[in-house]
């Protein structure tokens, strides 16, 4: 298009005027030769010539961008959602895991093959409808008054049509909807192909994972074939529309096969051959089939919203998170395109107005649907909150029960404190695996754990471990030991069964449907935080009700529908039930102050937990076990900040701020664990019990990128807490600097710095915890590392397995990878050193495989 420009436009936009002059100067050079006189001297100036060519290039670039903008603007909903899907799938580790879950079951690969083609058809259809409302029937010019961006980079020739399309624009009008339509199955196919390559398809690997390999292979081929078929079908629709069903005679075999369905689509959806002499100037002039397509999309959207509110854990249960994302695209694109058509028909910015309305609604009280979910108020719950013990009382209770386990020896009884880091499902699965393996391999281990400090996904893993402790059947109920040589129905296996599910699918379903509606219509709908909490509760019930967990753990107790749905404080009854359960300290972050918010059955006293806030001081009611875990695990942007509402004496709700993911403050849980350790040791010293108990700290981290100085076993096993001033520092303890990048650093530096500081702060806290326990137990003259009290179980980057992603969905291959880390990355050595330290004080149980058999046939000593 040779866009039309006027002097008035030049005065309004001087940049455009400069570009026109540059192009005019270029035409003088090529058509009329060099100017004469003084202008020739200026023309011969090489700097001016370079500057003139540069302006001409900028003018050409502006023209191309304006053309693309004018064509892509009407179908921007299709374009934005396709680009968003590609960015999520290819630019994030969690997106890569979306495709990896397709190999887990035949049902998931089925949805991968069904939803992308339908989504691609919807994307093409509504992109074509949007362009048909902007471009004339013969694809030669724009409909007057509908162009979104006019090309004014080139001077207007006298008498030329200002709405005429250039050859490049005509090509874009023809091919843009087709390319957007085939992009969806292509994205899915490329994602599956990437997983196929990562399988390392050697003959041995194919033999071991032939079913997974076959699923990826079939899915990849099917997606690419589907993309090709869709593209050719769109071409046939275009040809049918141009020539008409009677005049068009396809020559290819595909054209002859697709002639009738293409003619039907052309007649009932796009119908360009029916637009001779007129165009789609309003929504009412569209064919009835397009109207029905839009109505069905709205109906499907409403049904999906209702289903997401009714049973959010079912959303994506069989399909996974990526098909849910594509389903959202398939339903949102028609609605968004309809709004664009309404804007064009009425001359009113409907989309912009809706965005402004969403901002206005966000200030209304009813718009906030992110209040922390509480249990129905009850007097018993208020009494339990008021009667929570402080840390010293909890320490006395633990000392009393653990001393009863060691009637013969009252010295050096292990006092274990666990700190577990965040990291989504990866951290939850790894934490449950480590604690479960320790409890399975060393009977009596859980009774010696005084407290567990968790952050984010680590909190979810700790809560899962505690729920299994609460659900474990007593001997009177027929508890049977796990079969040799592994505990196939033990804590580790059942924890993995609970946490090895796709929790991102219900999150995505709630995000794209109920939460999206809530932003525009404040109905108080359940949010995505509640959706993932209910998904945790549902999958806990599913795992415990089925073998192998049903033989070891009880499903119900006292009417509770699964322990994950039980009130948090009921897991630690005040009168005791004969079984010890470690105290949980679940660390969140207070948005308004930046301080820690700790959810715990222990009162959070300021004298012990410096600069921390007690969660039960911010809310009046108890919460479910799933909500307590989510207080610490509100992953950035994936989950919203939870609103803390309380009932003051005047009866009106009071907003006490918002709770965020605990990783904002410190991601390792080490600060809280260190404060617990310090206070308990001080209390035992005052009671003259300092030598009766032997403290140990277990740190669990889940970041596979931690290497070098952050490999914390070096700190505990080989080094004293502080190096002497006259001794050179150990090179292994010096920080290793990663490769630096200057790419867009002016913009990205603050964000990258804050994100990296978050992880570095957690590593520092863990090392200080290591030094703290070493300082408490180090004896004068002792060899450094001869009496280890700090043990670190971590993930690491391995060449034989892909790096576990950070998110809320784990494929079967990733779960198997995480389970093997217990015997890799130095964890086996840490485990055996822990066995050497604890084995003399833990009871041996006949009929179960103990850690001694894992680490060797003899009882190890700390010097091994």
C-alpha positions in Angstrom: 0.0 0.0 0.0 1.3 3.4 -0.9 0.0 5.0 2.2 -1.5 8.5 2.0 0.1 11.4 3.8 -0.9 15.0 4.0 0.8 18.2 5.2 -1.4 18.1 8.3 -0.1 14.7 9.1 3.5 15.9 8.6 2.9 18.7 11.0 1.4 16.3 13.6 4.2 13.8 13.2 7.6 15.4 12.3 9.2 12.0 12.3 7.2 10.9 9.4 8.0 14.1 7.6 11.8 13.4 8.0 11.3 9.9 6.6 9.4 11.2 3.6 12.2 13.7 2.9 14.8 10.9 3.1 12.9 8.8 0.6 12.5 11.8 -1.7 16.3 12.4 -1.5 16.9 8.8 -2.4 14.6 9.1 -5.5 16.5 12.3 -6.6 19.7 10.2 -6.5 18.3 7.3 -8.6 16.0 9.1 -11.1 17.4 12.6 -11.8 21.0 12.1 -10.9 23.0 14.4 -8.7 21.7 17.9 -8.1 23.7 20.9 -9.4 25.4 23.8 -7.7 25.8 24.0 -4.0 23.5 21.0 -3.4 26.0 18.9 -5.4 28.7 19.7 -2.9 26.5 18.5 -0.1 25.6 15.4 -2.1 29.3 14.4 -2.5 29.8 14.6 1.3 30.2 10.9 2.3 28.8 11.5 5.8 25.6 13.0 4.4 25.3 10.2 2.0 25.6 7.6 4.8 23.1 9.5 6.9 20.7 9.6 3.9 21.0 5.9 3.3 20.5 5.2 7.0 17.3 7.3 7.0 16.1 5.5 3.9 16.6 2.2 5.6 14.7 3.4 8.7 11.9 4.6 6.4 11.8 1.2 4.7 11.7 -0.6 8.1 9.0 1.7 9.3 7.0 0.9 6.1 7.3 -2.9 6.6 6.4 -2.7 10.3 3.4 -0.5 9.6 2.2 -3.0 7.0 2.7 -5.9 9.4 1.0 -4.0 12.1 -2.0 -3.1 9.9 -2.5 -6.8 9.0 -1.8 -8.4 12.4 -3.7 -5.9 14.5 -7.2 -7.3 13.7 -6.1 -10.9 14.5 -4.1 -9.9 17.6 -5.8 -12.2 20.0 -4.8 -15.2 17.8 -1.3 -13.9 17.4 -0.7 -13.1 21.1 -2.0 -16.4 22.4 0.1 -18.4 19.9 3.2 -16.4 20.8 2.4 -16.9 24.5 2.0 -20.6 24.1 5.3 -20.9 22.2 7.1 -18.8 24.9 5.7 -21.0 27.7 6.6 -24.3 26.0 10.0 -23.4 24.8 11.4 -20.7 27.1 10.7 -22.3 30.5 11.7 -25.6 32.1 8.1 -26.2 33.2 7.0 -25.7 29.7 9.4 -28.5 28.6 7.9 -30.7 31.3 4.4 -30.1 29.8 5.3 -32.2 26.8 7.3 -34.7 28.9 4.0 -35.7 30.7 2.6 -36.8 27.4 4.7 -40.0 27.6 3.2 -41.0 31.0 0.0 -42.5 29.6 -1.9 -43.2 26.4 -4.8 -40.9 27.6 -2.5 -37.9 27.8 -1.0 -38.5 24.3 -4.5 -38.8 23.0 -5.4 -35.3 24.2 -2.2 -34.0 22.8 -3.4 -35.3 19.4 -7.0 -34.1 19.7 -6.9 -30.6 21.2 -4.1 -28.9 19.1 -5.8 -29.5 15.7 -9.1 -28.1 17.0 -7.3 -25.2 18.6 -5.5 -24.6 15.4 -8.7 -24.5 13.4 -10.2 -22.0 15.8 -7.2 -19.8 15.6 -7.2 -19.8 11.8 -11.0 -19.3 11.7 -11.1 -16.2 13.9 -8.0 -14.7 12.4 -9.7 -15.0 9.0 -12.9 -13.6 10.3 -11.1 -10.6 11.8 -9.2 -9.9 8.6 -12.4 -10.3 6.5 -13.8 -7.5 8.5 -10.8 -5.3 7.5 -9.9 -6.3 4.0 -12.2 -6.3 0.9 -13.5 -9.5 -0.6 -10.9 -9.5 -3.5 -8.0 -8.9 -1.0 -7.1 -5.7 -2.9 -7.8 -2.9 -0.4 -8.9 -2.2 3.1 -12.4 -1.4 4.0 -12.5 2.4 4.5 -12.5 3.4 8.1 -11.3 0.0 9.4 -7.5 0.1 9.0 -5.7 -0.1 12.3 -2.3 1.2 11.0 -1.9 3.3 7.9 1.3 3.1 6.0 2.4 6.8 5.7 6.1 6.2 5.2 5.9 6.7 1.5 4.6 9.8 -0.3 1.2 9.3 -1.8 1.1 9.3 -5.6 -1.5 11.6 -7.1 -4.9 9.9 -7.6 -3.8 6.6 -5.9 -6.2 4.8 -3.6 -5.2 5.4 0.0 -6.7 2.0 1.0 -5.0 -0.1 -1.7 -2.8 -3.0 -0.5 0.7 -3.6 -1.5 1.8 -7.0 -2.8 3.4 -7.7 0.5 0.2 -6.9 2.4 -1.8 -9.1 0.1 0.5 -12.0 0.8 0.2 -11.4 4.5 -3.6 -11.2 4.3 -3.6 -14.6 2.5 -1.1 -16.4 4.6 -1.2 -15.0 8.2 -4.4 -16.9 9.3 -3.0 -20.1 7.8 0.3 -19.7 9.6 -1.4 -19.0 12.9 -3.6 -22.0 12.4 -0.8 -24.5 11.8 1.4 -22.9 14.5 -0.5 -24.6 17.3 0.0 -28.3 16.2 3.6 -27.3 15.1 4.3 -26.0 18.6 3.0 -29.2 20.1 4.9 -31.4 17.6 8.2 -29.6 18.3 7.7 -29.9 22.0 7.1 -33.7 21.7 10.1 -34.0 19.3 12.4 -32.3 21.8 11.3 -34.9 24.4 12.0 -37.6 21.9 15.5 -36.4 21.4 16.1 -36.1 25.1 15.3 -39.8 25.5 18.7 -40.6 24.1 17.2 -43.1 21.7 19.9 -45.7 21.6 18.8 -49.3 21.2 19.2 -49.9 24.9 17.1 -46.9 25.8 14.4 -47.7 23.3 14.2 -51.3 24.7 13.9 -50.0 28.3 11.4 -47.2 27.4 9.8 -48.4 24.2 6.3 -47.4 25.3 7.3 -43.9 26.1 9.4 -43.7 23.0 6.5 -44.9 20.9 4.1 -42.3 22.4 6.5 -39.4 21.7 7.3 -40.7 18.2 3.6 -41.2 17.3 2.7 -37.8 18.8 5.4 -36.0 17.0 4.6 -37.5 13.6 0.9 -36.9 14.1 1.3 -33.3 15.0 3.5 -32.5 12.0 1.2 -34.4 9.6 -1.8 -32.6 11.2 -0.1 -29.3 10.6 0.5 -30.1 6.9 -3.1 -31.3 6.4 -4.5 -28.3 8.1 -2.4 -25.9 6.0 -3.5 -27.6 2.8 -7.1 -27.7 3.9 -6.9 -23.9 4.6 -5.5 -23.4 1.1 -8.4 -25.4 -0.4 -10.9 -23.3 1.6 -9.2 -20.2 0.2 -9.4 -21.5 -3.3 -13.0 -22.5 -3.0 -13.9 -19.1 -1.7 -12.1 -17.3 -4.5 -13.5 -19.3 -7.4 -16.8 -20.6 -6.0 -17.8 -24.2 -5.5 -19.0 -24.7 -9.1 -16.1 -23.0 -10.8 -13.2 -24.4 -8.8 -11.8 -27.7 -10.0 -8.9 -29.0 -7.8 -6.1 -30.8 -9.5 -4.3 -32.5 -6.6 -5.6 -35.7 -5.0 -5.8 -33.9 -1.7 -7.8 -31.1 -3.2 -10.3 -33.6 -4.7 -10.6 -35.4 -1.3 -11.0 -32.1 0.6 -13.2 -30.4 -2.0 -16.6 -30.9 -0.2 -15.5 -30.1 3.4 -13.5 -27.2 2.1 -16.5 -25.9 0.2 -18.7 -26.3 3.3 -16.2 -24.4 5.5 -15.8 -21.7 2.8 -19.6 -21.3 2.5 -20.5 -21.4 6.1 -17.5 -19.9 7.9 -15.5 -17.5 5.8 -17.6 -17.3 2.6 -15.4 -14.8 0.7 -17.1 -15.8 -2.6 -20.4 -14.5 -1.2 -18.8 -11.1 -0.5 -18.5 -9.9 -4.1 -19.3 -6.2 -4.0 -19.5 -6.0 -0.2 -17.5 -7.1 2.9 -18.0 -8.1 6.5 -18.7 -4.7 8.0 -20.4 -5.9 11.2 -20.7 -9.1 13.2 -24.3 -9.5 12.1 -23.2 -9.9 8.5 -21.1 -13.0 9.3 -22.4 -16.4 8.3 -24.6 -18.2 10.8 -22.0 -21.0 11.2 -19.6 -18.4 12.6 -22.3 -17.2 15.0 -22.8 -20.8 16.2 -19.1 -21.3 16.6 -18.9 -18.2 18.9 -22.0 -19.3 20.9 -20.5 -22.8 21.4 -17.2 -21.3 22.5 -19.0 -19.1 25.1 -21.0 -22.0 26.3 -17.9 -24.2 26.6 -16.2 -21.4 28.5 -19.1 -21.1 31.0 -19.2 -24.9 31.5 -15.4 -25.0 32.0 -15.7 -22.2 34.6 -18.4 -24.1 36.4 -16.5 -27.3 36.3 -13.4 -25.6 37.6 -15.3 -24.4 40.6 -17.0 -27.7 41.2 -14.1 -30.1 40.9 -10.9 -28.3 40.1 -8.7 -31.4 40.6 -10.4 -33.0 37.6 -9.3 -30.3 35.2 -6.4 -31.7 33.3 -6.4 -34.9 35.3 -6.1 -37.1 32.2 -4.8 -34.5 29.7 -2.2 -32.4 31.6 -1.4 -28.7 31.7 -0.5 -28.1 28.0 -3.8 -29.2 26.6 -5.5 -27.0 29.2 -3.5 -24.1 27.9 -4.5 -24.9 24.4 -8.1 -25.3 25.5 -8.0 -21.8 27.0 -6.7 -20.4 23.7 -9.4 -22.2 21.8 -12.1 -20.6 23.9 -10.6 -17.1 24.5 -9.7 -16.4 20.9 -13.3 -16.3 19.6 -14.4 -14.1 22.6 -11.5 -11.7 22.1 -12.0 -11.5 18.3 -15.7 -10.8 18.9 -14.8 -7.9 21.1 -12.6 -6.5 18.3 -15.4 -6.8 15.8 -17.7 -5.0 18.3 -15.1 -2.2 18.7 -14.9 -1.8 14.9 -18.6 -1.8 14.4 -19.5 0.7 17.1 -16.4 2.8 17.0 -15.9 2.3 20.7 -12.7 0.7 22.2 -14.3 -2.3 23.9 -11.1 -4.2 24.7 -9.4 -1.1 26.1 -12.5 -0.3 28.1 -12.6 -3.8 29.6 -9.0 -3.5 30.6 -9.7 -0.2 32.3 -12.7 -1.8 34.0 -10.6 -4.6 35.3 -8.3 -2.0 36.9 -11.3 -0.3 38.5 -12.7 -3.6 39.7 -9.4 -4.5 41.4 -10.1 -1.7 43.9 -13.5 -3.1 44.9 -13.7 -5.2 48.1 -15.5 -8.0 46.3 -12.8 -8.3 43.6 -10.4 -9.9 46.1 -11.1 -13.7 45.9 -7.7 -14.6 47.3 -8.5 -14.7 51.0 -6.7 -17.6 52.8 -9.1 -20.5 53.1 -10.0 -21.2 56.7 -11.9 -23.9 58.5 -15.4 -23.0 59.7 -15.0 -21.1 62.9 -15.5 -23.2 66.0 -14.8 -22.6 69.7 -12.6 -25.7 69.9 -10.3 -24.2 67.2 -10.0 -20.9 69.1 -9.1 -22.8 72.2 -6.5 -24.9 70.4 -4.9 -21.7 69.1 -4.8 -20.2 72.5 -3.3 -23.3 74.1 -0.5 -23.8 71.7 2.7 -24.5 73.6 5.8 -22.4 73.2 9.1 -23.8 72.0 10.4 -24.7 75.4 7.2 -26.6 76.4 7.4 -28.4 73.1 11.0 -29.3 73.8 10.0 -30.7 77.2 7.3 -32.8 75.7 9.7 -34.2 73.1 12.4 -34.9 75.7 9.9 -36.8 77.8 8.7 -39.1 75.0 12.2 -39.7 73.5 13.7 -40.5 76.9 11.1 -43.2 77.3 12.6 -44.9 74.1 16.0 -45.0 75.7 15.5 -46.2 79.3 19.0 -47.7 79.5 21.0 -44.8 78.1 20.1 -41.2 78.9 23.1 -39.6 77.1 23.7 -38.5 73.6 20.1 -39.1 72.5 19.7 -37.7 68.9 17.9 -34.4 68.6 17.2 -33.9 64.9 16.1 -30.6 63.2 15.3 -30.6 59.5 15.4 -27.6 57.1 14.1 -28.1 53.7 14.3 -25.7 50.8 11.7 -24.6 48.2 11.3 -25.4 44.5 7.7 -26.3 43.6 6.8 -30.0 43.0 10.5 -30.8 42.6 11.3 -29.7 46.2 8.1 -31.4 47.5 8.9 -34.7 45.8 12.5 -34.6 46.9 11.8 -33.7 50.5 9.2 -36.5 50.8 11.7 -38.9 49.2 14.5 -38.0 51.6 12.5 -38.0 54.8 10.6 -41.1 53.7 13.8 -43.0 52.9 15.3 -42.0 56.3 12.2 -43.1 58.1 12.0 -46.4 56.1 15.7 -47.3 56.5 16.0 -46.2 60.1 13.0 -47.2 62.2 12.6 -44.7 65.1 14.0 -41.8 63.0 10.8 -39.8 63.0 10.5 -40.0 66.8 13.9 -38.2 67.1 13.0 -35.4 64.7 12.1 -32.4 66.9 11.1 -29.9 64.2 11.0 -29.4 60.4 11.4 -25.9 59.0 10.1 -25.7 55.4 9.8 -23.2 52.6 7.6 -23.4 49.5 7.7 -26.9 47.9 9.8 -28.1 50.8 6.9 -27.3 53.1 4.6 -29.4 51.0 7.0 -32.3 51.2 7.2 -31.9 55.0 3.5 -31.7 55.4 3.1 -34.8 53.3 5.6 -36.7 55.5 3.8 -35.5 58.6 0.4 -36.6 57.2 1.8 -40.1 56.6 3.0 -40.2 60.2 -0.5 -39.2 61.4 -2.1 -41.8 59.1 0.2 -44.7 59.9 -1.7 -47.6 61.2 -1.0 -48.8 64.7 0.0 -52.5 65.3 -3.5 -53.1 66.6 -4.9 -52.1 63.1 -2.8 -54.6 61.3 0.3 -52.7 60.2 2.6 -54.9 58.2 6.2 -54.3 57.5 7.3 -53.5 54.0 8.6 -56.5 51.9 12.3 -57.0 51.5 14.5 -55.6 50.2 12.6 -52.3 49.8 9.7 -50.7 51.6 7.3 -50.8 48.8 4.5 -49.5 50.9 6.6 -47.2 53.1 6.8 -43.5 53.7 9.0 -42.7 50.6 6.9 -44.6 48.1 3.6 -43.3 49.4 4.9 -39.7 49.6 6.0 -40.1 45.9 2.5 -41.4 45.0 0.9 -38.4 46.6 3.2 -35.7 45.1 3.9 -37.3 41.7 0.8 -35.8 40.2 0.2 -32.9 37.8 -0.8 -30.0 40.1 -0.3 -27.4 37.4 -3.3 -28.4 35.4 -5.9 -27.4 38.1 -3.9 -24.3 38.6 -4.0 -23.4 34.9 -7.7 -24.3 34.7 -8.6 -22.0 37.5 -6.3 -19.2 36.3 -7.7 -19.1 32.7 -11.4 -19.6 33.7 -12.7 -18.6 37.2 -9.9 -16.2 38.1 -10.2 -14.6 34.7 -13.9 -14.0 35.1 -13.3 -12.7 38.6 -11.1 -9.9 37.3 -14.1 -8.5 35.3 -17.1 -9.7 37.3 -16.4 -9.7 41.1 -18.5 -12.7 42.1 -16.2 -14.0 44.8 -15.3 -17.2 42.8 -12.9 -19.7 44.3 -9.3 -18.8 43.2 -6.5 -20.9 41.9 -4.9 -21.2 45.3 -7.9 -23.1 46.5 -7.9 -25.2 43.4 -4.4 -26.5 44.1 -5.2 -27.1 47.8 -8.2 -29.1 46.8 -6.0 -31.0 44.3 -3.5 -31.9 47.0 -6.4 -33.1 49.2 -7.9 -35.2 46.4 -4.7 -36.9 45.4 -3.8 -37.6 49.0 -7.1 -39.5 49.4 -6.6 -41.3 46.0 -3.0 -42.4 46.9 -3.9 -43.6 50.4 -7.0 -45.4 49.4 -5.2 -47.6 46.9 -2.3 -50.2 47.2 0.5 -50.1 48.1 -0.3 -47.3 50.6 -3.7 -48.7 51.8 -2.0 -51.5 53.6 0.2 -49.2 55.6 -1.8 -46.1 56.2 -5.3 -45.4 57.3 -7.6 -43.3 55.1 -9.9 -41.8 57.8 -9.8 -41.0 61.4 -12.5 -39.5 63.5 -14.5 -38.5 60.4 -11.7 -36.6 58.7 -11.9 -36.9 54.9 -8.2 -37.4 54.4 -5.5 -35.9 56.6 -4.7 -33.2 54.1 -8.2 -31.7 54.6 -7.9 -31.9 58.4 -7.5 -28.8 60.5 -3.8 -28.1 60.9 -3.7 -27.9 64.7 -5.6 -31.2 65.2 -2.5 -33.1 64.1 -0.9 -32.2 67.4 -3.5 -33.0 70.1 -2.9 -31.3 73.4 -3.4 -34.4 75.5 -1.3 -36.6 73.2 -2.3 -39.8 71.4 0.8 -41.8 72.1 2.7 -40.9 68.9 5.2 -38.1 68.5 4.9 -35.8 65.5 7.6 -33.3 64.6 6.6 -29.6 65.0 6.3 -27.9 61.6 7.5 -24.4 60.9 6.2 -23.4 57.5 7.8 -20.2 56.4 5.9 -17.6 54.3 6.5 -13.9 53.6 4.4 -11.0 54.6 3.9 -8.8 51.6 3.5 -5.5 53.4 6.5 -5.8 55.8 8.8 -8.4 54.1 9.0 -10.4 57.3 8.6 -14.1 57.8 5.1 -15.4 58.5 5.4 -18.8 60.3 2.6 -21.3 60.4 3.3 -23.7 63.3 1.6 -25.6 66.1 4.1 -23.8 68.4 3.6 -20.2 69.4 6.0 -17.9 67.5 7.4 -15.7 70.3 9.4 -12.6 69.3 12.2 -13.5 71.8 12.9 -16.7 70.0 11.9 -16.1 66.4 13.4 -12.7 65.8 11.5 -10.4 63.5 9.0 -13.1 62.5 5.1 -13.0 62.6 2.9 -15.7 63.9 0.3 -16.7 61.3 -2.3 -17.3 63.9 -1.9 -13.7 65.0 -3.1 -12.6 61.6 -6.1 -14.9 61.2 -8.7 -16.0 63.7 -9.6 -19.4 62.4 -7.7 -22.6 61.9 -6.7 -23.7 58.4 -6.5 -27.1 56.7 -3.3 -28.9 56.4 -3.2 -28.2 52.7 -3.7 -24.5 53.3 -0.9 -24.5 55.9 1.4 -25.9 53.2 0.2 -23.3 50.7 0.9 -20.5 53.1 4.6 -21.2 52.3 4.2 -22.4 48.7 2.5 -19.5 46.9 4.8 -19.7 43.9 5.5 -16.4 42.2 2.7 -15.4 39.8 1.5 -19.0 39.4 -0.4 -18.5 42.7 -1.7 -15.2 44.0 -0.8 -13.6 47.3 -3.2 -14.8 50.0 -5.2 -12.2 51.8 -5.1 -12.5 55.7 -8.5 -11.6 57.1 -9.3 -11.4 60.8 -12.4 -10.8 62.9 -11.8 -8.0 65.4 -14.1 -7.4 68.4 -16.3 -5.0 66.4 -17.4 -7.8 64.1 -16.0 -6.3 60.9 -13.4 -8.1 58.9 -9.9 -6.6 59.1 -7.3 -7.0 56.3 -4.0 -7.9 57.9 -2.1 -7.9 54.7 -1.0 -10.7 52.3 1.1 -13.8 52.5 3.6 -14.7 49.8 5.9 -17.6 49.0 8.5 -18.1 51.8 11.3 -18.1 49.2 10.9 -14.3 48.9 12.6 -14.0 52.3 14.9 -17.1 52.5 14.5 -20.2 50.4 16.3 -22.8 52.6 14.3 -22.6 55.8 17.7 -22.4 57.6 17.1 -19.2 59.5 14.0 -20.6 61.3 15.8 -23.9 61.9 18.8 -22.1 63.4 16.6 -20.1 65.8 14.8 -23.3 66.9 18.1 -25.0 67.4 19.6 -22.1 69.4 16.5 -21.8 71.7 16.2 -25.6 72.4 19.9 -26.0 73.2 19.8 -23.1 75.6 16.7 -24.5 77.3 18.3 -27.9 77.7 21.5 -26.4 79.1 19.4 -24.6 81.8 17.9 -27.9 82.7 21.3 -29.5 82.9 20.4 -31.8 80.0 23.0 -30.5 77.7 24.9 -33.8 77.5 21.7 -35.9 77.4 20.9 -34.8 73.9 23.0 -34.7 70.8 21.8 -32.2 68.1 21.9 -32.9 64.4 20.8 -30.8 61.5 19.6 -32.2 58.1 19.4 -29.7 55.3 17.5 -30.7 52.1 17.9 -28.5 49.0 16.4 -29.0 45.6 18.3 -26.6 43.2 20.3 -28.7 40.8 22.3 -25.7 39.8 24.0 -25.4 43.2 27.7 -26.4 42.8 31.1 -25.7 44.2 31.0 -23.5 47.3 27.3 -24.2 47.7 27.9 -28.0 48.0 27.4 -27.8 51.8 28.9 -31.2 52.8 32.3 -29.5 52.5 31.3 -27.1 55.2 30.2 -29.8 57.6 32.3 -32.8 57.0 35.7 -31.4 56.4 36.0 -27.9 57.9 35.7 -26.2 61.2 33.2 -23.5 61.6 35.7 -20.7 61.3 39.2 -20.8 59.7 42.1 -19.5 61.8 43.5 -16.2 60.7 47.0 -17.6 60.1 45.7 -20.4 57.8 45.1 -19.9 54.1 41.5 -20.3 53.0 40.4 -23.5 51.2 40.0 -22.9 47.5 37.0 -25.2 47.5 35.1 -22.9 49.8 35.5 -19.8 47.6 32.5 -18.8 45.5 32.6 -19.8 41.9 31.4 -17.1 39.5 29.1 -18.0 36.6 29.5 -16.6 33.1 28.4 -13.0 33.0 26.1 -11.5 30.3 25.6 -7.9 29.3 22.5 -8.5 27.3 19.9 -5.8 28.0 21.6 -5.4 31.4 20.2 -1.9 31.9 16.7 -3.4 32.1 17.3 -6.9 33.5 19.9 -6.1 36.1 17.5 -5.2 39.0 15.2 -8.3 38.3 18.1 -10.7 37.9 19.9 -9.3 41.0 16.8 -9.7 43.1 16.2 -13.3 41.9 19.8 -14.3 42.4 19.9 -12.6 45.8 17.0 -14.8 46.9 18.9 -18.0 46.3 22.2 -16.6 47.6 20.5 -15.5 50.9 19.2 -19.1 51.4 22.6 -20.6 50.7 24.2 -18.2 53.2 21.6 -19.1 55.8 22.3 -22.8 55.3 26.0 -22.3 55.7 25.5 -20.3 58.9 23.3 -23.1 60.2 26.1 -25.5 59.4 28.6 -23.4 61.3 26.1 -23.0 64.1 25.7 -26.7 64.7 29.5 -27.2 64.4 30.1 -24.4 67.0 27.7 -26.0 69.4 29.2 -29.5 69.2 32.9 -28.8 68.4 35.2 -30.0 71.2 38.6 -28.3 71.9 41.4 -30.2 70.0 39.0 -32.3 68.0 39.8 -32.9 64.3 37.5 -31.0 62.0 34.7 -33.2 60.6 35.4 -36.1 63.0 32.0 -35.6 64.6 29.6 -34.6 61.9 26.3 -33.1 62.9 25.2 -31.4 59.7 24.0 -33.4 56.7 23.0 -32.1 53.3 20.8 -34.0 50.8 20.7 -32.2 47.5 19.9 -32.4 43.8 22.6 -31.9 41.2 23.0 -31.5 37.5 23.6 -35.0 35.9 24.6 -35.8 32.4 22.5 -39.0 32.3 19.3 -37.2 33.3 17.7 -33.9 32.3 17.6 -31.2 35.0 14.4 -31.5 37.1 12.2 -28.5 36.2 10.9 -25.9 38.7 7.1 -26.0 38.7 4.1 -27.9 39.8 4.1 -30.7 37.2 6.5 -33.6 37.0 6.6 -36.3 34.3 7.2 -39.9 35.1 10.7 -39.7 33.8 11.5 -36.7 36.0 10.1 -38.5 39.1 12.2 -41.5 38.4 15.2 -39.2 38.0 14.5 -37.5 41.4 14.2 -40.9 43.1 17.7 -41.9 41.9 19.3 -38.8 43.3 19.2 -40.3 46.8 22.1 -42.6 45.7 23.9 -39.9 43.7 25.3 -36.3 44.1 27.1 -37.3 47.3 23.8 -38.2 49.0 24.8 -41.8 49.6 27.9 -40.7 51.5 25.8 -38.2 53.5 23.3 -41.0 54.3 25.9 -43.4 55.5 27.5 -40.8 57.7 24.1 -40.1 59.2 23.6 -43.8 59.8 27.0 -43.9 61.5 26.0 -41.1 63.8 22.4 -42.3 64.6 22.5 -46.1 64.4 23.8 -46.6 67.9 20.8 -44.8 69.3 18.0 -46.0 67.0 16.1 -49.2 67.7 16.6 -52.1 65.2 13.4 -53.6 63.9 13.2 -57.2 62.8 11.7 -57.9 59.4 12.7 -54.6 57.9 15.7 -53.6 55.9 17.8 -51.2 58.0 20.3 -48.7 56.9 23.2 -50.9 58.1 22.5 -53.2 55.2 22.5 -50.3 52.8 25.8 -48.8 53.9 27.6 -52.0 54.8 27.4 -55.1 56.9 29.1 -53.6 60.0 28.0 -50.9 62.3 29.8 -47.7 61.1 31.5 -45.2 63.4 31.7 -41.4 63.0 35.3 -41.7 61.8 34.4 -43.8 58.7 
